[in-house]
């Protein structure tokens, strides 16, 4: 499945917001958005080449895209959408949304909702039966916002960092 490269526009609270697929030229701005929204590791925004390389690989991979919200030619928000075949639901397709970030100056104006709406629209067009995401427990307002959008807090998430972050390997899983 390959995502369409179209652009959707929304008029929200007097703002003209366009949602489109990211391009490698957006890499520096996306790194800055990630850095501004990170609770854990700070992004190395000076290493634009790493973000360009990652973005090029993502955009070349079936079932993956990064969406950006633009206002007046400026990227003000982003999210990554991944769709994949799931063994559950008779092999149905599922979508995962990651890295949802809106520039702090533009939060609360409907830009995130517009991005998420486009992500859900694309997931539906890809035949997905579910869209899922995780949100850091420390992001209380974000979690409430996802619920307002219709997402249900249904599971607890777990992470195992493979780069040494997060403490000791308690069960001795091979490194």
WODA-V697969 format. One record per residue. N is the residue number from 1. RES is the residue in one small letter. SS is DSSP state (~ for helix, > for strand, _ for the rest). OMEGA is omega in degrees with one decimal (999 if undefined). Layout:
n=N res=RES ss=SS omega=OMEGA
n=N res=RES ss=SS omega=OMEGA
//
This chain:
n=1 res=x ss=_ omega=178.5
n=2 res=x ss=_ omega=-179.7
n=3 res=x ss=_ omega=176.5
n=4 res=x ss=_ omega=-177.8
n=5 res=x ss=_ omega=-178.6
n=6 res=x ss=_ omega=178.5
n=7 res=x ss=_ omega=175.7
n=8 res=x ss=> omega=179.9
n=9 res=x ss=> omega=175.7
n=10 res=x ss=> omega=174.4
n=11 res=x ss=> omega=-177.6
n=12 res=x ss=> omega=177.5
n=13 res=x ss=_ omega=178.4
n=14 res=x ss=_ omega=179.8
n=15 res=x ss=> omega=174.2
n=16 res=x ss=> omega=-177.1
n=17 res=x ss=> omega=176.2
n=18 res=x ss=> omega=174.6
n=19 res=x ss=> omega=-179.1
n=20 res=x ss=> omega=172.3
n=21 res=x ss=> omega=176.1
n=22 res=x ss=_ omega=171.0
n=23 res=x ss=_ omega=-179.3
n=24 res=x ss=~ omega=177.0
n=25 res=x ss=~ omega=178.8
n=26 res=x ss=~ omega=-169.4
n=27 res=x ss=~ omega=-177.7
n=28 res=x ss=~ omega=-179.6
n=29 res=x ss=~ omega=178.6
n=30 res=x ss=~ omega=177.2
n=31 res=x ss=~ omega=178.5
n=32 res=x ss=~ omega=177.1
n=33 res=x ss=~ omega=177.9
n=34 res=x ss=~ omega=-179.4
n=35 res=x ss=~ omega=-179.4
n=36 res=x ss=~ omega=-177.3
n=37 res=x ss=~ omega=-175.1
n=38 res=x ss=_ omega=174.3
n=39 res=x ss=_ omega=-173.3
n=40 res=x ss=_ omega=-176.2
n=41 res=x ss=_ omega=174.5
n=42 res=x ss=_ omega=179.0
n=43 res=x ss=_ omega=176.4
n=44 res=x ss=_ omega=-173.5
n=45 res=x ss=_ omega=178.0
n=46 res=x ss=_ omega=-178.3
n=47 res=x ss=_ omega=-176.4
n=48 res=x ss=~ omega=-178.4
n=49 res=x ss=~ omega=179.5
n=50 res=x ss=~ omega=179.3
n=51 res=x ss=~ omega=176.4
n=52 res=x ss=~ omega=-180.0
n=53 res=x ss=~ omega=179.4
n=54 res=x ss=~ omega=-179.3
n=55 res=x ss=~ omega=177.9
n=56 res=x ss=~ omega=179.2
n=57 res=x ss=~ omega=179.1
n=58 res=x ss=~ omega=-176.1
n=59 res=x ss=~ omega=178.4
n=60 res=x ss=~ omega=-175.9
n=61 res=x ss=_ omega=177.0
n=62 res=x ss=_ omega=175.4
n=63 res=x ss=_ omega=179.3
n=64 res=x ss=> omega=172.8
n=65 res=x ss=> omega=170.3
n=66 res=x ss=> omega=178.4
n=67 res=x ss=> omega=175.1
n=68 res=x ss=> omega=172.5
n=69 res=x ss=> omega=-177.9
n=70 res=x ss=> omega=172.5
n=71 res=x ss=> omega=-179.5
n=72 res=x ss=_ omega=179.7
n=73 res=x ss=_ omega=179.2
n=74 res=x ss=> omega=176.2
n=75 res=x ss=> omega=-176.9
n=76 res=x ss=> omega=178.9
n=77 res=x ss=> omega=-178.0
n=78 res=x ss=> omega=166.0
n=79 res=x ss=> omega=176.5
n=80 res=x ss=> omega=178.7
n=81 res=x ss=> omega=-179.8
n=82 res=x ss=> omega=174.4
n=83 res=x ss=> omega=-177.1
n=84 res=x ss=> omega=176.3
n=85 res=x ss=> omega=-176.3
n=86 res=x ss=_ omega=177.9
n=87 res=x ss=_ omega=177.5
n=88 res=x ss=~ omega=176.9
n=89 res=x ss=~ omega=178.0
n=90 res=x ss=~ omega=178.8
n=91 res=x ss=~ omega=-179.5
n=92 res=x ss=_ omega=177.6
n=93 res=x ss=> omega=-178.0
n=94 res=x ss=> omega=177.0
n=95 res=x ss=> omega=176.8
n=96 res=x ss=> omega=175.6
n=97 res=x ss=> omega=-178.7
n=98 res=x ss=> omega=169.1
n=99 res=x ss=> omega=176.2
n=100 res=x ss=> omega=-179.4
n=101 res=x ss=> omega=172.9
n=102 res=x ss=> omega=177.6
n=103 res=x ss=_ omega=-175.7
n=104 res=x ss=~ omega=-179.3
n=105 res=x ss=~ omega=-176.2
n=106 res=x ss=~ omega=-179.3
n=107 res=x ss=_ omega=178.1
n=108 res=x ss=_ omega=-178.1
n=109 res=x ss=_ omega=176.8
n=110 res=x ss=_ omega=-177.9
n=111 res=x ss=~ omega=177.5
n=112 res=x ss=~ omega=178.4
n=113 res=x ss=~ omega=177.5
n=114 res=x ss=~ omega=177.1
n=115 res=x ss=~ omega=-178.5
n=116 res=x ss=~ omega=177.1
n=117 res=x ss=~ omega=178.4
n=118 res=x ss=~ omega=177.7
n=119 res=x ss=~ omega=178.8
n=120 res=x ss=~ omega=178.4
n=121 res=x ss=~ omega=-179.8
n=122 res=x ss=~ omega=177.7
n=123 res=x ss=~ omega=178.2
n=124 res=x ss=~ omega=179.5
n=125 res=x ss=~ omega=177.3
n=126 res=x ss=_ omega=177.9
n=127 res=x ss=_ omega=-179.7
n=128 res=x ss=> omega=176.5
n=129 res=x ss=> omega=-176.7
n=130 res=x ss=> omega=169.8
n=131 res=x ss=> omega=-179.6
n=132 res=x ss=> omega=177.3
n=133 res=x ss=> omega=171.9
n=134 res=x ss=_ omega=177.6
n=135 res=x ss=_ omega=-179.2
n=136 res=x ss=_ omega=-179.9
n=137 res=x ss=_ omega=179.2
n=138 res=x ss=_ omega=-178.1
n=139 res=x ss=_ omega=-175.9
n=140 res=x ss=~ omega=-179.1
n=141 res=x ss=~ omega=179.0
n=142 res=x ss=~ omega=179.9
n=143 res=x ss=~ omega=177.0
n=144 res=x ss=~ omega=178.9
n=145 res=x ss=~ omega=177.6
n=146 res=x ss=~ omega=177.9
n=147 res=x ss=~ omega=176.0
n=148 res=x ss=~ omega=177.7
n=149 res=x ss=_ omega=178.0
n=150 res=x ss=_ omega=177.5
n=151 res=x ss=_ omega=178.5
n=152 res=x ss=_ omega=173.6
n=153 res=x ss=_ omega=-170.5
n=154 res=x ss=_ omega=-174.4
n=155 res=x ss=_ omega=170.1
n=156 res=x ss=_ omega=-178.1
n=157 res=x ss=_ omega=178.3
n=158 res=x ss=_ omega=176.3
n=159 res=x ss=_ omega=170.7
n=160 res=x ss=_ omega=179.4
n=161 res=x ss=_ omega=-178.3
n=162 res=x ss=_ omega=-179.5
n=163 res=x ss=_ omega=175.8
n=164 res=x ss=_ omega=176.4
n=165 res=x ss=_ omega=169.7
n=166 res=x ss=_ omega=172.9
n=167 res=x ss=_ omega=-174.6
n=168 res=x ss=_ omega=175.1
n=169 res=x ss=_ omega=-168.9
n=170 res=x ss=_ omega=-178.4
n=171 res=x ss=_ omega=176.4
n=172 res=x ss=_ omega=175.2
n=173 res=x ss=_ omega=-177.6
n=174 res=x ss=_ omega=177.2
n=175 res=x ss=_ omega=999
//
